[in-house]
Amino acid sequence: MGRLTGGDPSLLRRINSAVVLHALRTVESATLTDLVRVTGLSRPTVEGVVEGLTDSGLVVETPAEEGEARRQGRPARRFRFRAEAGHLCGIEIGPHRVSALLSDLDGRLLGSVAREVTVAASADERLERLRGAVADLLKRAGVARSSLRAVGVGSPGIVDAEGNVALSTALPGWTGLPLGDRLRRSFRCPVLVENDANTAAVAEHWQGAATRSDDVVFVLAGLSPGAGALIGGRLHRGFGGAAGEIGALHLLGGEAPPEQVLSTTGEPLHPLDEEQVARVFALARAGDAGARAAESRFIRRLVHDVTALVLALDPELVVVGGWAAGLDGVLDPLRTELARYCLRPPLVAQSVLGEAAIATGALRLALDHVEEQLFAVESTVTARR
């Protein structure tokens, strides 16, 4: 790369603006002298940048406290980042519900909403349910739709870089859906669409069980599990967005399909019927022999799938989430089997965020996008190369 010079004043202004804004975002407030010291920029440059950021609404001068004014005469002017200058939304789209989180530009949560939806709902019906839920959320929070700077979305299936669903067996009419474009027309701001297990991995790394690890596998456990992975602190999607689709591994050995693994009657379960699945585990906890056998088959399958991913990626930590996160006895057998088959067994933990993981990770997608646009200081966990 060539050395940066003063030949491109617009680029220099943008860099200087990002540096000052980043400095302001890390503190409650700062004086111009503080900003000169922290950024290393000249005072005239800092003054010009702060003036421009104030005009844009991203920075505001804070009033001096009365006691400070009396003690010191005219106090130094102080400025702060206006996190309320825009808002972000994180969305989960699932078989049984849609949910959304709303935050300011610092990622502080301002509200949440969830709406049930039937498994058989069409794509149009599901999206309409989502739009109504987000509209209610914005209304309750007193936030205008035009204030949204970015929206993150966690969706089942293989999702490409443009937000198109290349393949999804979880939702009717979802395969081939241009989900990103459909939602951009609704929100009129950048919409970042990601696979649901990937967003959950991002969430646990941000606020959950994996905050201290940069090499993480998150397992979204279900009849057909999926997984998301961070490698070296960055989300790993694979070439076409299909990394982590461990639910297809049973095909290699011609094993029973996922919906038969937990069956106690010989009849396959509906892959998306979480209530039916929950009943099997409830029966197992109550001592039912058939349910215990089904639970054991499920755990063996889960161990098989997770071990394959661990051998390939060598993560420091495996986080188990989804509806299976509450299963009695899942973590210990998983630890035991990973120790048996893996050259370097990872730590195993249960999801901290639970059912909020997907929407929380989607919110992080939106926050990363805004940080790239406003601060441009360092690359983000979820940035696409």
Buried (B, 14 or more C-beta within 10 A) or exposed (E): EEEEEEEEEEEBBEBBBBBBBBBBBEBEBBEBEBBBEBBEBEEEBBBBBBEBBBEEEBBBEEEBEEEEEEEEEEBEBBBBBBBBBBBBBBBBBBBEBBBBBBBBBEBEEBBBBBBEBEBEBEBEBBBBBBBEBBEBBBEEBEBEBEBBBBBBBBBBBBBBEEBBBBBBEBBBBBBEBEBBEBBBEBBEBBBBBBBBBBBBBBBBBBBBBBEEBBBBBBBBBBBBBBBBBBBEEBBBBEEEBBBBBBBEBBEEEEBEEBBBBBBBEEEBBBBBBBEBBEBBBEBBEEEBEEBBEBBBBBBEBBBBBBBBBBEEBBBBBBBBBBBBBEBEEBBEBBBEBBEEBBEEBBBBBBBBBBBBBBBBBBBBBBBBBBBBEBBBBEEBBBBEE
